[in-house]
Amino acid sequence: MARCGVEIATWVRIDECGIEYRLCGDVVEFSLGGTSDGFQFDTTERGLELLLESGTQALHALRTAS
């Protein structure tokens, strides 16, 4: 995502870690693995719908591939 000429790319692997969320106005803030040493991201309602839809499809594909 480019903002003001700055580009950020992030790679995250999620295994067994704490996953917490917090409502903040019209977005959901997620925290993976802790707030001080983990990874945080925000999503809108639509973004969360897309994430869950894609995640559900990916989980089904992963389970049927085994």
N, CA, C and O atoms as a GROMACS GRO file, in nm:
protein
  264
    1MET      N    1   0.085  -0.116   0.000
    1MET     CA    2   0.000   0.000   0.000
    1MET      C    3   0.090   0.123   0.000
    1MET      O    4   0.180   0.134   0.083
    2ALA      N    5   0.066   0.213  -0.090
    2ALA     CA    6   0.146   0.334  -0.097
    2ALA      C    7   0.071   0.450  -0.032
    2ALA      O    8  -0.044   0.477  -0.065
    3ARG      N    9   0.137   0.515   0.061
    3ARG     CA   10   0.080   0.634   0.127
    3ARG      C   11   0.190   0.737   0.136
    3ARG      O   12   0.295   0.713   0.196
    4CYS      N   13   0.167   0.850   0.078
    4CYS     CA   14   0.263   0.961   0.084
    4CYS      C   15   0.402   0.916   0.039
    4CYS      O   16   0.502   0.959   0.096
    5GLY      N   17   0.409   0.830  -0.062
    5GLY     CA   18   0.538   0.787  -0.112
    5GLY      C   19   0.605   0.678  -0.030
    5GLY      O   20   0.719   0.642  -0.058
    6VAL      N   21   0.537   0.625   0.070
    6VAL     CA   22   0.593   0.520   0.155
    6VAL      C   23   0.522   0.389   0.123
    6VAL      O   24   0.400   0.384   0.119
    7GLU      N   25   0.601   0.285   0.101
    7GLU     CA   26   0.544   0.154   0.074
    7GLU      C   27   0.584   0.058   0.185
    7GLU      O   28   0.700   0.055   0.225
    8ILE      N   29   0.488  -0.019   0.233
    8ILE     CA   30   0.514  -0.112   0.343
    8ILE      C   31   0.469  -0.250   0.301
    8ILE      O   32   0.357  -0.268   0.253
    9ALA      N   33   0.555  -0.349   0.319
    9ALA     CA   34   0.520  -0.488   0.295
    9ALA      C   35   0.548  -0.566   0.422
    9ALA      O   36   0.651  -0.545   0.487
   10THR      N   37   0.457  -0.656   0.458
   10THR     CA   38   0.471  -0.732   0.581
   10THR      C   39   0.438  -0.878   0.555
   10THR      O   40   0.347  -0.909   0.478
   11TRP      N   41   0.513  -0.965   0.619
   11TRP     CA   42   0.489  -1.108   0.611
   11TRP      C   43   0.467  -1.158   0.752
   11TRP      O   44   0.546  -1.127   0.841
   12VAL      N   45   0.361  -1.234   0.774
   12VAL     CA   46   0.327  -1.283   0.908
   12VAL      C   47   0.290  -1.430   0.899
   12VAL      O   48   0.217  -1.471   0.808
   13ARG      N   49   0.340  -1.510   0.993
   13ARG     CA   50   0.296  -1.650   1.005
   13ARG      C   51   0.222  -1.661   1.138
   13ARG      O   52   0.273  -1.621   1.242
   14ILE      N   53   0.102  -1.717   1.132
   14ILE     CA   54   0.021  -1.735   1.252
   14ILE      C   55   0.012  -1.884   1.281
   14ILE      O   56  -0.032  -1.962   1.196
   15ASP      N   57   0.052  -1.923   1.401
   15ASP     CA   58   0.040  -2.062   1.443
   15ASP      C   59  -0.040  -2.061   1.572
   15ASP      O   60  -0.160  -2.030   1.570
   16GLU      N   61   0.020  -2.093   1.682
   16GLU     CA   62  -0.050  -2.089   1.810
   16GLU      C   63  -0.006  -1.964   1.884
   16GLU      O   64   0.100  -1.961   1.948
   17CYS      N   65  -0.088  -1.862   1.874
   17CYS     CA   66  -0.059  -1.737   1.944
   17CYS      C   67  -0.191  -1.673   1.983
   17CYS      O   68  -0.297  -1.708   1.930
   18GLY      N   69  -0.184  -1.582   2.074
   18GLY     CA   70  -0.305  -1.511   2.114
   18GLY      C   71  -0.352  -1.420   2.002
   18GLY      O   72  -0.273  -1.354   1.936
   19ILE      N   73  -0.482  -1.419   1.983
   19ILE     CA   74  -0.544  -1.329   1.885
   19ILE      C   75  -0.653  -1.254   1.959
   19ILE      O   76  -0.750  -1.313   2.007
   20GLU      N   77  -0.637  -1.123   1.969
   20GLU     CA   78  -0.734  -1.040   2.038
   20GLU      C   79  -0.786  -0.933   1.942
   20GLU      O   80  -0.720  -0.899   1.844
   21TYR      N   81  -0.903  -0.881   1.971
   21TYR     CA   82  -0.957  -0.772   1.891
   21TYR      C   83  -1.018  -0.667   1.982
   21TYR      O   84  -1.052  -0.692   2.098
   22ARG      N   85  -1.029  -0.548   1.926
   22ARG     CA   86  -1.089  -0.437   1.998
   22ARG      C   87  -1.165  -0.352   1.898
   22ARG      O   88  -1.114  -0.320   1.790
   23LEU      N   89  -1.288  -0.315   1.933
   23LEU     CA   90  -1.365  -0.225   1.847
   23LEU      C   91  -1.319  -0.083   1.870
   23LEU      O   92  -1.304  -0.038   1.984
   24CYS      N   93  -1.296  -0.013   1.762
   24CYS     CA   94  -1.249   0.125   1.769
   24CYS      C   95  -1.326   0.205   1.664
   24CYS      O   96  -1.284   0.218   1.550
   25GLY      N   97  -1.439   0.257   1.706
   25GLY     CA   98  -1.524   0.329   1.610
   25GLY      C   99  -1.581   0.233   1.508
   25GLY      O  100  -1.647   0.135   1.544
   26ASP      N  101  -1.556   0.260   1.380
   26ASP     CA  102  -1.610   0.174   1.275
   26ASP      C  103  -1.508   0.075   1.221
   26ASP      O  104  -1.526   0.021   1.112
   27VAL      N  105  -1.400   0.051   1.296
   27VAL     CA  106  -1.300  -0.050   1.257
   27VAL      C  107  -1.276  -0.146   1.372
   27VAL      O  108  -1.307  -0.117   1.488
   28VAL      N  109  -1.220  -0.261   1.339
   28VAL     CA  110  -1.178  -0.359   1.438
   28VAL      C  111  -1.026  -0.363   1.436
   28VAL      O  112  -0.965  -0.378   1.330
   29GLU      N  113  -0.966  -0.349   1.553
   29GLU     CA  114  -0.820  -0.358   1.566
   29GLU      C  115  -0.786  -0.498   1.615
   29GLU      O  116  -0.832  -0.539   1.722
   30PHE      N  117  -0.706  -0.572   1.538
   30PHE     CA  118  -0.662  -0.705   1.576
   30PHE      C  119  -0.519  -0.699   1.627
   30PHE      O  120  -0.437  -0.621   1.578
   31SER      N  121  -0.490  -0.780   1.726
   31SER     CA  122  -0.356  -0.794   1.781
   31SER      C  123  -0.322  -0.942   1.782
   31SER      O  124  -0.391  -1.021   1.846
   32LEU      N  125  -0.216  -0.980   1.714
   32LEU     CA  126  -0.171  -1.118   1.707
   32LEU      C  127  -0.044  -1.133   1.787
   32LEU      O  128   0.055  -1.066   1.758
   33GLY      N  129  -0.044  -1.219   1.887
   33GLY     CA  130   0.078  -1.247   1.962
   33GLY      C  131   0.116  -1.145   2.067
   33GLY      O  132   0.225  -1.156   2.123
   34GLY      N  133   0.034  -1.050   2.095
   34GLY     CA  134   0.066  -0.951   2.198
   34GLY      C  135   0.071  -0.811   2.144
   34GLY      O  136   0.099  -0.790   2.026
   35THR      N  137   0.044  -0.715   2.229
   35THR     CA  138   0.040  -0.576   2.183
   35THR      C  139   0.177  -0.511   2.176
   35THR      O  140   0.195  -0.416   2.102
   36SER      N  141   0.273  -0.561   2.253
   36SER     CA  142   0.405  -0.497   2.251
   36SER      C  143   0.503  -0.565   2.156
   36SER      O  144   0.591  -0.498   2.102
   37ASP      N  145   0.489  -0.696   2.134
   37ASP     CA  146   0.584  -0.764   2.047
   37ASP      C  147   0.516  -0.844   1.937
   37ASP      O  148   0.579  -0.928   1.874
   38GLY      N  149   0.389  -0.818   1.914
   38GLY     CA  150   0.315  -0.892   1.812
   38GLY      C  151   0.294  -0.809   1.688
   38GLY      O  152   0.373  -0.721   1.655
   39PHE      N  153   0.186  -0.839   1.621
   39PHE     CA  154   0.151  -0.772   1.496
   39PHE      C  155   0.009  -0.721   1.509
   39PHE      O  156  -0.080  -0.794   1.555
   40GLN      N  157  -0.014  -0.599   1.471
   40GLN     CA  158  -0.146  -0.540   1.478
   40GLN      C  159  -0.193  -0.498   1.339
   40GLN      O  160  -0.113  -0.455   1.256
   41PHE      N  161  -0.323  -0.513   1.316
   41PHE     CA  162  -0.381  -0.460   1.193
   41PHE      C  163  -0.525  -0.418   1.219
   41PHE      O  164  -0.590  -0.470   1.311
   42ASP      N  165  -0.574  -0.326   1.139
   42ASP     CA  166  -0.710  -0.275   1.149
   42ASP      C  167  -0.787  -0.318   1.026
   42ASP      O  168  -0.729  -0.336   0.918
   43THR      N  169  -0.918  -0.336   1.042
   43THR     CA  170  -1.002  -0.369   0.928
   43THR      C  171  -1.140  -0.306   0.944
   43THR      O  172  -1.190  -0.289   1.055
   44THR      N  173  -1.199  -0.273   0.833
   44THR     CA  174  -1.337  -0.226   0.832
   44THR      C  175  -1.429  -0.347   0.834
   44THR      O  176  -1.383  -0.461   0.826
   45GLU      N  177  -1.558  -0.322   0.847
   45GLU     CA  178  -1.654  -0.432   0.843
   45GLU      C  179  -1.644  -0.509   0.712
   45GLU      O  180  -1.644  -0.632   0.712
   46ARG      N  181  -1.635  -0.438   0.601
   46ARG     CA  182  -1.625  -0.504   0.469
   46ARG      C  183  -1.494  -0.582   0.459
   46ARG      O  184  -1.491  -0.693   0.407
   47GLY      N  185  -1.387  -0.523   0.507
   47GLY     CA  186  -1.259  -0.593   0.504
   47GLY      C  187  -1.262  -0.720   0.586
   47GLY      O  188  -1.204  -0.821   0.546
   48LEU      N  189  -1.330  -0.717   0.700
   48LEU     CA  190  -1.342  -0.835   0.784
   48LEU      C  191  -1.426  -0.942   0.715
   48LEU      O  192  -1.395  -1.060   0.722
   49GLU      N  193  -1.533  -0.900   0.648
   49GLU     CA  194  -1.614  -0.996   0.571
   49GLU      C  195  -1.528  -1.067   0.466
   49GLU      O  196  -1.537  -1.188   0.451
   50LEU      N  197  -1.447  -0.991   0.395
   50LEU     CA  198  -1.362  -1.049   0.292
   50LEU      C  199  -1.256  -1.142   0.352
   50LEU      O  200  -1.227  -1.248   0.296
   51LEU      N  201  -1.198  -1.101   0.465
   51LEU     CA  202  -1.098  -1.183   0.532
   51LEU      C  203  -1.158  -1.316   0.577
   51LEU      O  204  -1.098  -1.422   0.555
   52LEU      N  205  -1.276  -1.312   0.638
   52LEU     CA  206  -1.341  -1.434   0.686
   52LEU      C  207  -1.384  -1.524   0.570
   52LEU      O  208  -1.372  -1.646   0.579
   53GLU      N  209  -1.433  -1.464   0.463
   53GLU     CA  210  -1.473  -1.542   0.346
   53GLU      C  211  -1.353  -1.614   0.287
   53GLU      O  212  -1.358  -1.735   0.261
   54SER      N  213  -1.246  -1.541   0.266
   54SER     CA  214  -1.125  -1.599   0.209
   54SER      C  215  -1.062  -1.700   0.305
   54SER      O  216  -1.014  -1.805   0.262
   55GLY      N  217  -1.062  -1.668   0.434
   55GLY     CA  218  -1.005  -1.758   0.534
   55GLY      C  219  -1.083  -1.888   0.543
   55GLY      O  220  -1.023  -1.995   0.559
   56THR      N  221  -1.214  -1.881   0.534
   56THR     CA  222  -1.297  -2.001   0.537
   56THR      C  223  -1.268  -2.089   0.416
   56THR      O  224  -1.258  -2.211   0.429
   57GLN      N  225  -1.255  -2.028   0.300
   57GLN     CA  226  -1.222  -2.104   0.178
   57GLN      C  227  -1.083  -2.166   0.190
   57GLN      O  228  -1.062  -2.281   0.150
   58ALA      N  229  -0.988  -2.091   0.243
   58ALA     CA  230  -0.851  -2.142   0.258
   58ALA      C  231  -0.846  -2.257   0.358
   58ALA      O  232  -0.775  -2.356   0.334
   59LEU      N  233  -0.919  -2.248   0.468
   59LEU     CA  234  -0.922  -2.355   0.567
   59LEU      C  235  -0.983  -2.481   0.507
   59LEU      O  236  -0.933  -2.591   0.531
   60HIS      N  237  -1.088  -2.467   0.431
   60HIS     CA  238  -1.150  -2.582   0.365
   60HIS      C  239  -1.051  -2.646   0.267
   60HIS      O  240  -1.036  -2.768   0.264
   61ALA      N  241  -0.983  -2.564   0.187
   61ALA     CA  242  -0.885  -2.617   0.091
   61ALA      C  243  -0.771  -2.688   0.163
   61ALA      O  244  -0.726  -2.794   0.118
   62LEU      N  245  -0.724  -2.631   0.272
   62LEU     CA  246  -0.614  -2.691   0.349
   62LEU      C  247  -0.656  -2.826   0.405
   62LEU      O  248  -0.581  -2.923   0.398
   63ARG      N  249  -0.775  -2.833   0.461
   63ARG     CA  250  -0.823  -2.958   0.522
   63ARG      C  251  -0.851  -3.065   0.419
   63ARG      O  252  -0.827  -3.183   0.446
   64THR      N  253  -0.900  -3.029   0.303
   64THR     CA  254  -0.930  -3.131   0.202
   64THR      C  255  -0.805  -3.174   0.126
   64THR      O  256  -0.805  -3.279   0.063
   65ALA      N  257  -0.698  -3.094   0.132
   65ALA     CA  258  -0.573  -3.130   0.064
   65ALA      C  259  -0.493  -3.231   0.144
   65ALA      O  260  -0.407  -3.300   0.088
   66SER      N  261  -0.518  -3.243   0.274
   66SER     CA  262  -0.440  -3.334   0.361
   66SER      C  263  -0.481  -3.478   0.342
   66SER      O  264  -0.425  -3.566   0.407
   0.00000   0.00000   0.00000
